[in-house]
Amino acid sequence: MLISRRPPKRPLQLVVTPFRSSEILLDERPAALIFLSDPDGRPSPRSAVLRELYGLTRTESRLADLLAQGYELASAADQLSMAFETARSHLKVIFSKTGASRQTDLVRLILGLPGSRL
């Protein structure tokens, strides 16, 4: 569905779709996902989306973003000028906050974020 706005802005785009996932919600009641997008809007940086959705700190979100870009943990730690053990500690906190249990799960979650950019 398109939601009109005054020119020169383009209409907002609204999509509603059924949602069912026993992994995320243990409740079996009907649910829906609602997506509202602004074609004139600028996407947020992925690190900002991570901070907002999962409560990550700036350092945690930057580390997670580097991992999603394909960096190994040691290389990401070097990029952030931190010790490898410090990066491992941050990664454990990131796992806790996002619900990911492995680095591949975290990367999959990050790459699936809507409306984010590198």
C-alpha positions as CSV (number, residue, x, y, z in Angstrom):
1,M,0.0,0.0,0.0
2,L,1.2,3.5,-0.8
3,I,0.6,6.4,1.6
4,S,0.5,9.7,-0.2
5,R,2.5,12.7,0.9
6,R,2.7,16.2,-0.4
7,P,5.0,16.7,-3.4
8,P,7.9,16.5,-4.0
9,K,8.1,13.7,-1.5
10,R,7.3,10.2,-2.8
11,P,4.6,8.1,-1.1
12,L,5.5,6.0,1.9
13,Q,5.4,2.3,1.3
14,L,3.5,0.0,3.7
15,V,3.7,-3.8,3.7
16,V,1.8,-6.0,6.1
17,T,2.5,-9.7,6.1
18,P,1.6,-12.7,8.3
19,F,4.3,-13.8,10.7
20,R,4.9,-17.1,12.4
21,S,8.1,-18.3,14.1
22,S,8.3,-20.7,17.0
23,E,12.0,-19.8,17.4
24,I,11.3,-16.1,18.1
25,L,7.9,-16.1,19.7
26,L,6.7,-19.1,21.8
27,D,3.2,-17.7,21.6
28,E,1.1,-19.3,18.8
29,R,-1.4,-16.5,18.4
30,P,-1.6,-14.9,15.0
31,A,0.9,-12.1,14.4
32,A,1.9,-9.8,11.6
33,L,5.0,-7.9,10.5
34,I,4.5,-4.3,9.4
35,F,7.1,-2.6,7.2
36,L,7.0,1.1,6.6
37,S,9.6,2.6,4.4
38,D,10.3,6.1,3.2
39,P,11.9,6.0,-0.3
40,D,13.2,9.5,0.3
41,G,14.8,8.6,3.6
42,R,18.5,7.9,4.1
43,P,19.3,4.5,5.7
44,S,21.0,4.6,9.1
45,P,24.5,3.3,9.4
46,R,24.4,-0.4,10.4
47,S,26.3,0.3,13.7
48,A,23.6,2.8,14.7
49,V,20.9,0.3,13.9
50,L,22.7,-2.3,16.1
51,R,22.9,0.2,19.0
52,E,19.3,1.1,18.7
53,L,17.9,-2.4,18.3
54,Y,20.1,-4.4,20.7
55,G,21.5,-1.7,23.1
56,L,25.1,-2.3,21.9
57,T,27.7,0.3,22.9
58,R,29.5,2.1,20.1
59,T,32.5,-0.2,20.5
60,E,30.4,-3.3,20.4
61,S,28.5,-2.2,17.4
62,R,31.7,-1.3,15.5
63,L,33.1,-4.7,16.3
64,A,29.9,-6.5,15.2
65,D,29.9,-4.4,12.0
66,L,33.5,-5.3,11.2
67,L,32.7,-9.0,11.7
68,A,29.7,-8.7,9.4
69,Q,32.1,-7.1,6.8
70,G,34.1,-10.3,6.9
71,Y,36.9,-9.4,9.3
72,E,38.1,-12.2,11.6
73,L,38.0,-11.3,15.3
74,A,41.8,-10.7,15.5
75,S,41.8,-8.4,12.4
76,A,38.7,-6.5,13.8
77,A,40.5,-6.1,17.1
78,D,43.5,-4.6,15.2
79,Q,41.2,-2.2,13.3
80,L,39.7,-1.0,16.6
81,S,43.1,-0.8,18.3
82,M,42.2,-3.2,21.0
83,A,43.7,-6.4,22.4
84,F,42.3,-9.7,21.1
85,E,41.1,-10.7,24.5
86,T,39.3,-7.4,24.9
87,A,37.6,-8.1,21.5
88,R,36.6,-11.6,22.8
89,S,35.1,-10.1,25.9
90,H,33.1,-7.6,23.8
91,L,32.0,-10.4,21.5
92,K,30.6,-12.4,24.5
93,V,28.6,-9.3,25.5
94,I,27.3,-8.9,21.9
95,F,26.2,-12.5,21.9
96,S,24.3,-11.9,25.1
97,K,22.6,-8.8,23.9
98,T,21.6,-10.1,20.5
99,G,20.8,-13.7,21.4
100,A,23.4,-15.0,18.9
101,S,25.4,-18.0,20.1
102,R,28.0,-18.1,17.3
103,Q,29.8,-15.6,15.2
104,T,28.0,-17.0,12.1
105,D,24.6,-16.4,13.7
106,L,25.6,-12.9,14.6
107,V,26.7,-12.1,11.0
108,R,23.5,-13.6,9.6
109,L,21.5,-11.5,12.0
110,I,23.4,-8.3,11.1
111,L,23.3,-8.9,7.3
112,G,19.5,-9.4,7.6
113,L,18.9,-6.0,9.3
114,P,16.4,-4.0,7.2
115,G,17.2,-0.4,6.3
116,S,20.8,-0.4,7.3
117,R,23.9,0.4,5.2
118,L,27.6,-0.2,5.7
